[in-house]
């Protein structure tokens, strides 16, 4: 059945999916590039507006964390087809120092960056 919103839907066999994109992330400008690429791919895959913006938010968070904590890395956006339809696999990769104490990092309220998680757990918010 054709879509009723005027959008075209990609074929369900995955033959004409857009190619994966590897986006280097070093600066905040790269975060903006990754956001735009995510929005473009989600739209090409016929995600509705809410779903597309959820993908954009996730990519923005991942890319921002690469800049903040790893200093450099890549966001990889890979269109795919599943039994449920089209999707977009999002990966964030870096060669940063890793997590020194994984157990501590998984505890409620822990934040190595002193950000919102620490504040939400009742700790003082960081200055600036």
C-alpha positions as CSV (number, residue, x, y, z in Angstrom):
1,X,0.0,0.0,0.0
2,X,1.5,3.4,-0.9
3,X,2.2,5.9,1.8
4,X,-0.6,8.5,2.4
5,X,1.7,11.3,3.4
6,X,3.2,11.9,0.0
7,X,6.5,10.3,0.9
8,X,8.1,7.6,-1.1
9,X,9.2,4.5,0.7
10,X,12.5,2.7,-0.2
11,X,12.3,-0.9,-1.4
12,X,11.9,-3.5,1.3
13,X,14.8,-5.7,0.0
14,X,17.5,-3.2,1.0
15,X,18.9,-3.1,-2.5
16,X,18.7,0.7,-2.8
17,X,19.6,1.8,0.7
18,X,22.0,4.7,1.1
19,X,25.5,3.6,1.8
20,X,26.9,3.7,5.4
21,X,28.6,7.0,6.4
22,X,31.7,7.3,8.6
23,X,31.8,10.8,10.0
24,X,35.0,12.0,11.8
25,X,34.2,14.0,15.0
26,X,36.8,16.3,16.5
27,X,35.0,19.6,17.0
28,X,31.6,20.9,17.7
29,X,31.3,21.7,14.0
30,X,31.6,18.0,13.3
31,X,28.8,17.4,15.8
32,X,26.6,19.6,13.6
33,X,27.7,17.7,10.5
34,X,26.8,14.4,12.1
35,X,23.4,15.7,13.2
36,X,22.6,16.8,9.6
37,X,23.7,13.5,8.2
38,X,21.6,11.6,10.6
39,X,18.5,13.7,9.7
40,X,19.2,13.2,6.0
41,X,19.5,9.5,6.3
42,X,16.5,9.1,8.6
43,X,14.4,11.1,6.1
44,X,15.7,9.1,3.2
45,X,14.6,5.9,5.1
46,X,11.1,7.4,5.6
47,X,11.3,7.8,9.3
48,X,8.5,10.0,10.6
49,X,9.5,13.3,12.1
50,X,9.5,12.1,15.7
51,X,11.6,9.1,14.9
52,X,14.0,11.1,12.8
53,X,14.5,13.6,15.6
54,X,15.1,10.9,18.1
55,X,17.9,9.6,15.9
56,X,19.3,13.1,15.6
57,X,19.3,13.5,19.4
58,X,21.1,10.2,19.9
59,X,23.7,11.1,17.3
60,X,24.2,14.5,18.8
61,X,24.7,13.1,22.3
62,X,27.2,10.5,21.0
63,X,29.1,13.0,18.9
64,X,29.2,15.5,21.7
65,X,30.6,12.9,24.0
66,X,33.3,12.1,21.5
67,X,34.4,15.7,21.5
68,X,34.2,16.1,25.2
69,X,35.7,12.8,26.4
70,X,37.6,11.1,23.6
71,X,38.8,14.3,21.8
72,X,38.3,12.5,18.5
73,X,36.4,9.6,17.0
74,X,33.9,8.6,14.4
75,X,30.1,8.3,14.2
76,X,29.1,5.6,11.8
77,X,25.6,5.7,10.3
78,X,24.5,2.4,8.6
79,X,21.1,2.1,7.0
80,X,19.7,-1.4,7.3
81,X,16.6,-3.5,6.6
82,X,15.1,-5.8,9.1
83,X,11.9,-7.9,9.3
84,X,10.3,-4.8,10.9
85,X,11.4,-2.5,8.1
86,X,14.2,0.0,7.6
87,X,16.4,1.2,10.4
88,X,19.6,3.1,11.1
89,X,22.4,1.6,13.0
90,X,24.4,4.3,14.9
91,X,27.9,3.6,16.2
92,X,30.3,5.8,18.1
93,X,33.9,4.7,18.0
94,X,37.0,6.3,19.5
95,X,40.6,5.5,20.6
96,X,40.2,7.3,23.9
97,X,41.5,6.2,27.2
98,X,38.5,4.1,28.0
99,X,36.7,3.8,31.4
100,X,39.2,3.4,34.3
101,X,36.7,1.8,36.7
102,X,33.7,0.3,34.9
103,X,32.0,-0.8,38.1
104,X,32.1,2.7,39.5
105,X,31.0,4.2,36.1
106,X,27.8,1.9,36.3
107,X,26.8,3.2,39.7
108,X,23.8,5.5,39.9
109,X,24.9,9.1,40.0
110,X,28.5,8.6,38.9
111,X,29.8,11.0,36.3
112,X,33.4,11.4,35.3
113,X,32.5,14.7,33.8
114,X,30.7,16.2,36.7
115,X,27.7,16.8,34.5
116,X,23.9,16.4,34.8
117,X,24.0,12.9,36.2
118,X,26.0,14.0,39.2
119,X,23.8,17.0,39.7
120,X,20.6,14.9,39.3
121,X,21.9,12.5,42.0
122,X,22.0,15.4,44.6
123,X,25.6,16.4,44.1
124,X,26.4,20.1,43.6
125,X,26.1,21.2,39.9
126,X,29.5,22.1,38.4
127,X,30.4,25.8,38.0
128,X,30.1,26.9,34.4
